[in-house]
């Protein structure tokens, strides 16, 4: 019995190591069109991420992963998060340049990662 438990443990570990960990999908159904179209909804997220305002639970979740997701090109993001990230970043690049520059200065001051986002998303969203 003891050996069965050990084998099961290693099987679970092997499966877990074989799949990349993903961020929570709890907020994947946020209505991005509504948020991006309404500054009253968008600004609290931006202020949260910039440490200039209070954070909601989903704002805290986003903020806790933003640097890693930026550096790894959203490797741990779900498909919905990858798509949503592109939409939001494209919106910021093309419509909220001042906030995009502030976010870039905070999370990628050397501009090592944002260049690829800017190049790709200016083409899509422009």
N, CA and C atoms as an extended XYZ file, in Angstrom:
378
Properties=species:S:1:pos:R:3:atomname:S:1:resname:S:1:resid:I:1 pbc="F F F"
N         0.823       -1.190        0.000 N   UNK     1
C         0.000        0.000        0.000 CA  UNK     1
C         0.866        1.253        0.000 C   UNK     1
N         1.911        1.246        0.792 N   UNK     2
C         2.795        2.386        0.878 CA  UNK     2
C         3.435        2.688       -0.479 C   UNK     2
N         3.856        1.649       -1.177 N   UNK     3
C         4.484        1.858       -2.484 CA  UNK     3
C         3.470        2.391       -3.494 C   UNK     3
N         2.201        2.014       -3.389 N   UNK     4
C         1.166        2.510       -4.276 CA  UNK     4
C         1.000        4.016       -4.087 C   UNK     4
N         1.007        4.468       -2.847 N   UNK     5
C         0.876        5.890       -2.553 CA  UNK     5
C         2.067        6.656       -3.132 C   UNK     5
N         3.268        6.111       -2.985 N   UNK     6
C         4.469        6.756       -3.514 CA  UNK     6
C         4.399        6.849       -5.038 C   UNK     6
N         3.979        5.777       -5.691 N   UNK     7
C         3.849        5.772       -7.150 CA  UNK     7
C         2.814        6.812       -7.589 C   UNK     7
N         1.685        6.876       -6.900 N   UNK     8
C         0.656        7.869       -7.225 CA  UNK     8
C         1.190        9.288       -7.062 C   UNK     8
N         1.936        9.510       -5.993 N   UNK     9
C         2.514       10.823       -5.751 CA  UNK     9
C         3.422       11.231       -6.909 C   UNK     9
N         4.311       10.341       -7.314 N   UNK    10
C         5.225       10.665       -8.409 CA  UNK    10
C         4.491       10.828       -9.738 C   UNK    10
N         3.415       10.108       -9.935 N   UNK    11
C         2.614       10.262      -11.153 CA  UNK    11
C         1.977       11.648      -11.198 C   UNK    11
N         1.454       12.087      -10.064 N   UNK    12
C         0.851       13.420       -9.994 CA  UNK    12
C         1.914       14.490      -10.225 C   UNK    12
N         3.074       14.339       -9.620 N   UNK    13
C         4.154       15.304       -9.811 CA  UNK    13
C         4.589       15.333      -11.275 C   UNK    13
N         4.713       14.181      -11.902 N   UNK    14
C         5.122       14.116      -13.310 CA  UNK    14
C         4.106       14.820      -14.207 C   UNK    14
N         2.830       14.614      -13.960 N   UNK    15
C         1.789       15.274      -14.748 CA  UNK    15
C         1.848       16.775      -14.526 C   UNK    15
N         2.011       17.187      -13.287 N   UNK    16
C         2.057       18.614      -12.973 CA  UNK    16
C         3.270       19.285      -13.618 C   UNK    16
N         4.397       18.602      -13.645 N   UNK    17
C         5.594       19.172      -14.249 CA  UNK    17
C         5.507       19.215      -15.766 C   UNK    17
N         4.722       18.353      -16.336 N   UNK    18
C         4.585       18.299      -17.779 CA  UNK    18
C         3.723       19.409      -18.342 C   UNK    18
N         2.862       20.040      -17.542 N   UNK    19
C         1.978       21.124      -17.982 CA  UNK    19
C         2.458       22.444      -17.422 C   UNK    19
N         2.485       23.485      -18.234 N   UNK    20
C         2.831       24.776      -17.655 CA  UNK    20
C         1.710       25.243      -16.738 C   UNK    20
N         2.079       25.868      -15.669 N   UNK    21
C         1.103       26.425      -14.730 CA  UNK    21
C         0.420       27.617      -15.400 C   UNK    21
N        -0.855       27.769      -15.187 N   UNK    22
C        -1.586       28.900      -15.743 CA  UNK    22
C        -2.064       29.804      -14.618 C   UNK    22
N        -2.244       31.075      -14.963 N   UNK    23
C        -2.852       32.000      -14.021 CA  UNK    23
C        -4.316       31.619      -13.866 C   UNK    23
N        -4.926       32.060      -12.810 N   UNK    24
C        -6.331       31.745      -12.570 CA  UNK    24
C        -7.193       32.236      -13.732 C   UNK    24
N        -8.206       31.456      -14.062 N   UNK    25
C        -9.121       31.866      -15.129 CA  UNK    25
C       -10.400       32.482      -14.555 C   UNK    25
N       -10.368       32.782      -13.292 N   UNK    26
C       -11.526       33.310      -12.575 CA  UNK    26
C       -12.066       34.607      -13.199 C   UNK    26
N       -11.199       35.398      -13.820 N   UNK    27
C       -11.630       36.683      -14.367 CA  UNK    27
C       -11.634       36.705      -15.898 C   UNK    27
N       -11.597       35.554      -16.511 N   UNK    28
C       -11.521       35.475      -17.974 CA  UNK    28
C       -12.767       35.980      -18.692 C   UNK    28
N       -13.873       36.128      -17.999 N   UNK    29
C       -15.111       36.551      -18.648 CA  UNK    29
C       -15.441       38.021      -18.439 C   UNK    29
N       -14.450       38.825      -18.077 N   UNK    30
C       -14.661       40.263      -17.915 CA  UNK    30
C       -15.018       40.847      -19.278 C   UNK    30
N       -15.982       41.737      -19.315 N   UNK    31
C       -16.402       42.370      -20.563 CA  UNK    31
C       -15.415       43.490      -20.904 C   UNK    31
N       -14.415       43.163      -21.730 N   UNK    32
C       -13.373       44.129      -22.067 CA  UNK    32
C       -13.903       45.283      -22.916 C   UNK    32
N       -14.880       45.017      -23.780 N   UNK    33
C       -15.447       46.100      -24.588 CA  UNK    33
C       -16.046       47.183      -23.692 C   UNK    33
N       -16.785       46.743      -22.686 N   UNK    34
C       -17.393       47.697      -21.759 CA  UNK    34
C       -16.322       48.461      -20.985 C   UNK    34
N       -15.301       47.743      -20.499 N   UNK    35
C       -14.258       48.374      -19.707 CA  UNK    35
C       -13.443       49.356      -20.560 C   UNK    35
N       -13.033       48.944      -21.754 N   UNK    36
C       -12.213       49.820      -22.594 CA  UNK    36
C       -12.999       51.011      -23.127 C   UNK    36
N       -14.293       50.861      -23.251 N   UNK    37
C       -15.137       51.947      -23.741 CA  UNK    37
C       -15.609       52.908      -22.670 C   UNK    37
N       -15.274       52.620      -21.416 N   UNK    38
C       -15.765       53.447      -20.317 CA  UNK    38
C       -14.596       53.809      -19.390 C   UNK    38
N       -14.080       55.023      -19.500 N   UNK    39
C       -12.954       55.436      -18.659 CA  UNK    39
C       -13.219       55.259      -17.160 C   UNK    39
N       -14.476       55.387      -16.750 N   UNK    40
C       -14.811       55.209      -15.334 CA  UNK    40
C       -14.516       53.780      -14.872 C   UNK    40
N       -14.595       52.812      -15.771 N   UNK    41
C       -14.280       51.422      -15.433 CA  UNK    41
C       -12.789       51.118      -15.623 C   UNK    41
N       -12.183       51.713      -16.631 N   UNK    42
C       -10.779       51.431      -16.959 CA  UNK    42
C        -9.803       52.078      -15.985 C   UNK    42
N       -10.047       53.337      -15.630 N   UNK    43
C        -9.081       54.089      -14.822 CA  UNK    43
C        -8.758       53.456      -13.466 C   UNK    43
N        -9.724       52.872      -12.751 N   UNK    44
C        -9.348       52.232      -11.480 CA  UNK    44
C        -8.327       51.100      -11.649 C   UNK    44
N        -8.420       50.353      -12.747 N   UNK    45
C        -7.427       49.300      -12.993 CA  UNK    45
C        -6.053       49.912      -13.242 C   UNK    45
N        -6.018       50.942      -14.065 N   UNK    46
C        -4.747       51.593      -14.362 CA  UNK    46
C        -4.151       52.193      -13.098 C   UNK    46
N        -4.976       52.879      -12.319 N   UNK    47
C        -4.491       53.490      -11.068 CA  UNK    47
C        -3.996       52.417      -10.094 C   UNK    47
N        -4.684       51.294      -10.029 N   UNK    48
C        -4.258       50.176       -9.175 CA  UNK    48
C        -2.875       49.684       -9.597 C   UNK    48
N        -2.733       49.425      -10.881 N   UNK    49
C        -1.481       48.872      -11.393 CA  UNK    49
C        -0.322       49.852      -11.230 C   UNK    49
N        -0.624       51.136      -11.279 N   UNK    50
C         0.404       52.161      -11.089 CA  UNK    50
C         0.637       52.509       -9.613 C   UNK    50
N        -0.043       51.821       -8.702 N   UNK    51
C         0.048       52.094       -7.258 CA  UNK    51
C        -0.433       53.496       -6.909 C   UNK    51
N        -1.441       53.969       -7.649 N   UNK    52
C        -1.992       55.295       -7.406 CA  UNK    52
C        -3.434       55.251       -6.914 C   UNK    52
N        -3.945       54.062       -6.704 N   UNK    53
C        -5.321       53.943       -6.248 CA  UNK    53
C        -5.573       52.581       -5.638 C   UNK    53
N        -6.783       52.412       -5.125 N   UNK    54
C        -7.174       51.139       -4.519 CA  UNK    54
C        -7.303       50.073       -5.594 C   UNK    54
N        -7.133       48.821       -5.171 N   UNK    55
C        -7.234       47.687       -6.084 CA  UNK    55
C        -8.399       46.789       -5.703 C   UNK    55
N        -9.163       46.384       -6.697 N   UNK    56
C       -10.178       45.355       -6.490 CA  UNK    56
C        -9.459       44.005       -6.448 C   UNK    56
N       -10.189       42.955       -6.156 N   UNK    57
C        -9.578       41.622       -6.118 CA  UNK    57
C        -8.974       41.255       -7.465 C   UNK    57
N        -9.698       41.529       -8.552 N   UNK    58
C        -9.158       41.190       -9.863 CA  UNK    58
C        -8.012       42.129      -10.240 C   UNK    58
N        -8.046       43.356       -9.779 N   UNK    59
C        -6.927       44.273       -9.996 CA  UNK    59
C        -5.667       43.791       -9.298 C   UNK    59
N        -5.809       43.312       -8.068 N   UNK    60
C        -4.662       42.761       -7.327 CA  UNK    60
C        -4.091       41.539       -8.037 C   UNK    60
N        -4.986       40.682       -8.526 N   UNK    61
C        -4.552       39.480       -9.248 CA  UNK    61
C        -3.753       39.871      -10.492 C   UNK    61
N        -4.276       40.795      -11.259 N   UNK    62
C        -3.596       41.272      -12.460 CA  UNK    62
C        -2.231       41.859      -12.105 C   UNK    62
N        -2.228       42.715      -11.122 N   UNK    63
C        -1.004       43.404      -10.714 CA  UNK    63
C         0.070       42.413      -10.241 C   UNK    63
N        -0.346       41.342       -9.590 N   UNK    64
C         0.630       40.383       -9.066 CA  UNK    64
C         1.341       39.592      -10.161 C   UNK    64
N         0.786       39.557      -11.358 N   UNK    65
C         1.378       38.761      -12.441 CA  UNK    65
C         1.870       39.588      -13.621 C   UNK    65
N         1.667       40.882      -13.591 N   UNK    66
C         1.897       41.690      -14.782 CA  UNK    66
C         3.354       41.660      -15.254 C   UNK    66
N         4.298       41.775      -14.345 N   UNK    67
C         5.713       41.796      -14.740 CA  UNK    67
C         6.133       40.459      -15.328 C   UNK    67
N         5.772       39.383      -14.665 N   UNK    68
C         6.124       38.047      -15.160 CA  UNK    68
C         5.471       37.786      -16.519 C   UNK    68
N         4.214       38.140      -16.665 N   UNK    69
C         3.514       37.922      -17.933 CA  UNK    69
C         4.148       38.741      -19.049 C   UNK    69
N         4.554       39.947      -18.743 N   UNK    70
C         5.218       40.789      -19.726 CA  UNK    70
C         6.542       40.154      -20.160 C   UNK    70
N         7.323       39.716      -19.208 N   UNK    71
C         8.637       39.144      -19.492 CA  UNK    71
C         8.556       37.807      -20.235 C   UNK    71
N         7.502       37.040      -19.975 N   UNK    72
C         7.373       35.713      -20.595 CA  UNK    72
C         6.358       35.672      -21.724 C   UNK    72
N         5.983       36.843      -22.223 N   UNK    73
C         5.016       36.969      -23.310 CA  UNK    73
C         3.750       36.170      -23.013 C   UNK    73
N         3.297       36.293      -21.792 N   UNK    74
C         2.029       35.702      -21.340 CA  UNK    74
C         2.030       34.171      -21.425 C   UNK    74
N         3.157       33.572      -21.158 N   UNK    75
C         3.302       32.115      -21.257 CA  UNK    75
C         2.315       31.351      -20.374 C   UNK    75
N         2.030       31.876      -19.188 N   UNK    76
C         1.124       31.192      -18.263 CA  UNK    76
C        -0.324       31.652      -18.397 C   UNK    76
N        -0.588       32.510      -19.370 N   UNK    77
C        -1.947       33.017      -19.577 CA  UNK    77
C        -2.810       31.972      -20.275 C   UNK    77
N        -4.093       31.997      -19.963 N   UNK    78
C        -5.046       31.184      -20.707 CA  UNK    78
C        -5.229       31.842      -22.081 C   UNK    78
N        -5.868       31.154      -23.005 N   UNK    79
C        -6.113       31.737      -24.327 CA  UNK    79
C        -6.928       33.022      -24.221 C   UNK    79
N        -7.922       33.026      -23.343 N   UNK    80
C        -8.740       34.230      -23.147 CA  UNK    80
C        -7.883       35.383      -22.618 C   UNK    80
N        -6.951       35.088      -21.721 N   UNK    81
C        -6.084       36.124      -21.171 CA  UNK    81
C        -5.121       36.656      -22.226 C   UNK    81
N        -4.598       35.785      -23.072 N   UNK    82
C        -3.702       36.227      -24.143 CA  UNK    82
C        -4.434       37.174      -25.089 C   UNK    82
N        -5.615       36.792      -25.486 N   UNK    83
C        -6.418       37.620      -26.381 CA  UNK    83
C        -6.776       38.941      -25.714 C   UNK    83
N        -7.230       38.873      -24.475 N   UNK    84
C        -7.610       40.074      -23.739 CA  UNK    84
C        -6.437       40.997      -23.492 C   UNK    84
N        -5.279       40.420      -23.196 N   UNK    85
C        -4.074       41.218      -22.968 CA  UNK    85
C        -3.723       42.009      -24.214 C   UNK    85
N        -3.793       41.363      -25.361 N   UNK    86
C        -3.496       42.058      -26.616 CA  UNK    86
C        -4.490       43.199      -26.859 C   UNK    86
N        -5.754       42.950      -26.585 N   UNK    87
C        -6.765       43.998      -26.780 CA  UNK    87
C        -6.519       45.186      -25.861 C   UNK    87
N        -6.238       44.901      -24.595 N   UNK    88
C        -6.029       45.982      -23.629 CA  UNK    88
C        -4.750       46.746      -23.953 C   UNK    88
N        -3.658       46.035      -24.199 N   UNK    89
C        -2.398       46.715      -24.515 CA  UNK    89
C        -2.547       47.518      -25.807 C   UNK    89
N        -3.201       46.942      -26.813 N   UNK    90
C        -3.433       47.668      -28.056 CA  UNK    90
C        -4.222       48.940      -27.819 C   UNK    90
N        -5.229       48.854      -26.961 N   UNK    91
C        -6.033       50.033      -26.620 CA  UNK    91
C        -5.164       51.088      -25.939 C   UNK    91
N        -4.359       50.660      -24.982 N   UNK    92
C        -3.511       51.613      -24.261 CA  UNK    92
C        -2.495       52.262      -25.194 C   UNK    92
N        -1.854       51.474      -26.048 N   UNK    93
C        -0.850       51.997      -26.977 CA  UNK    93
C        -1.467       53.032      -27.912 C   UNK    93
N        -2.645       52.726      -28.409 N   UNK    94
C        -3.260       53.571      -29.431 CA  UNK    94
C        -4.189       54.662      -28.904 C   UNK    94
N        -4.677       54.518      -27.667 N   UNK    95
C        -5.659       55.477      -27.149 CA  UNK    95
C        -5.304       56.126      -25.815 C   UNK    95
N        -4.411       55.520      -25.087 N   UNK    96
C        -4.051       56.023      -23.743 CA  UNK    96
C        -2.531       56.072      -23.629 C   UNK    96
N        -1.895       56.807      -24.539 N   UNK    97
C        -0.427       56.809      -24.643 CA  UNK    97
C         0.257       57.214      -23.341 C   UNK    97
N        -0.301       58.200      -22.658 N   UNK    98
C         0.313       58.656      -21.409 CA  UNK    98
C         0.325       57.536      -20.369 C   UNK    98
N        -0.797       56.852      -20.223 N   UNK    99
C        -0.846       55.734      -19.269 CA  UNK    99
C         0.043       54.578      -19.725 C   UNK    99
N         0.085       54.301      -21.022 N   UNK   100
C         0.957       53.246      -21.534 CA  UNK   100
C         2.414       53.577      -21.192 C   UNK   100
N         2.806       54.836      -21.358 N   UNK   101
C         4.174       55.234      -21.039 CA  UNK   101
C         4.462       55.103      -19.543 C   UNK   101
N         3.484       55.430      -18.704 N   UNK   102
C         3.663       55.279      -17.255 CA  UNK   102
C         3.799       53.804      -16.870 C   UNK   102
N         2.955       52.966      -17.468 N   UNK   103
C         3.014       51.526      -17.183 CA  UNK   103
C         4.341       50.936      -17.661 C   UNK   103
N         4.771       51.360      -18.825 N   UNK   104
C         6.050       50.895      -19.362 CA  UNK   104
C         7.197       51.312      -18.444 C   UNK   104
N         7.191       52.558      -18.004 N   UNK   105
C         8.246       53.049      -17.116 CA  UNK   105
C         8.285       52.250      -15.812 C   UNK   105
N         7.132       51.859      -15.319 N   UNK   106
C         7.073       51.110      -14.064 CA  UNK   106
C         7.484       49.654      -14.227 C   UNK   106
N         6.977       48.987      -15.256 N   UNK   107
C         7.154       47.539      -15.369 CA  UNK   107
C         8.251       47.101      -16.340 C   UNK   107
N         8.715       48.008      -17.198 N   UNK   108
C         9.787       47.667      -18.131 CA  UNK   108
C        10.589       48.929      -18.457 C   UNK   108
N        11.261       49.495      -17.454 N   UNK   109
C        11.957       50.759      -17.670 CA  UNK   109
C        13.056       50.685      -18.736 C   UNK   109
N        13.632       49.528      -18.939 N   UNK   110
C        14.669       49.364      -19.965 CA  UNK   110
C        14.084       49.041      -21.340 C   UNK   110
N        12.747       48.892      -21.402 N   UNK   111
C        12.025       48.607      -22.644 CA  UNK   111
C        12.535       47.340      -23.335 C   UNK   111
N        12.858       46.348      -22.533 N   UNK   112
C        13.328       45.070      -23.076 CA  UNK   112
C        12.189       44.244      -23.653 C   UNK   112
N        10.983       44.405      -23.135 N   UNK   113
C         9.861       43.536      -23.514 CA  UNK   113
C         8.764       44.260      -24.283 C   UNK   113
N         8.523       45.517      -23.969 N   UNK   114
C         7.373       46.199      -24.560 CA  UNK   114
C         7.522       46.491      -26.047 C   UNK   114
N         8.741       46.528      -26.538 N   UNK   115
C         8.950       46.836      -27.952 CA  UNK   115
C         8.216       45.841      -28.842 C   UNK   115
N         8.300       44.554      -28.492 N   UNK   116
C         7.619       43.556      -29.334 CA  UNK   116
C         6.098       43.715      -29.260 C   UNK   116
N         5.585       44.101      -28.109 N   UNK   117
C         4.147       44.337      -27.985 CA  UNK   117
C         3.738       45.545      -28.821 C   UNK   117
N         4.504       46.615      -28.703 N   UNK   118
C         4.164       47.835      -29.423 CA  UNK   118
C         4.178       47.622      -30.933 C   UNK   118
N         5.200       46.960      -31.419 N   UNK   119
C         5.308       46.709      -32.856 CA  UNK   119
C         4.130       45.882      -33.351 C   UNK   119
N         3.827       44.802      -32.658 N   UNK   120
C         2.735       43.916      -33.076 CA  UNK   120
C         1.380       44.598      -32.948 C   UNK   120
N         1.131       45.280      -31.861 N   UNK   121
C        -0.208       45.788      -31.589 CA  UNK   121
C        -0.516       47.114      -32.270 C   UNK   121
N         0.498       47.846      -32.656 N   UNK   122
C         0.225       49.040      -33.456 CA  UNK   122
C        -0.290       48.627      -34.831 C   UNK   122
N         0.209       47.530      -35.343 N   UNK   123
C        -0.227       47.029      -36.644 CA  UNK   123
C        -1.673       46.559      -36.571 C   UNK   123
N        -2.016       45.842      -35.502 N   UNK   124
C        -3.350       45.275      -35.355 CA  UNK   124
C        -4.384       46.349      -35.044 C   UNK   124
N        -4.060       47.187      -34.072 N   UNK   125
C        -5.074       48.112      -33.551 CA  UNK   125
C        -5.079       49.458      -34.280 C   UNK   125
N        -4.079       49.747      -35.050 N   UNK   126
C        -4.011       51.070      -35.695 CA  UNK   126
C        -4.997       51.193      -36.827 C   UNK   126
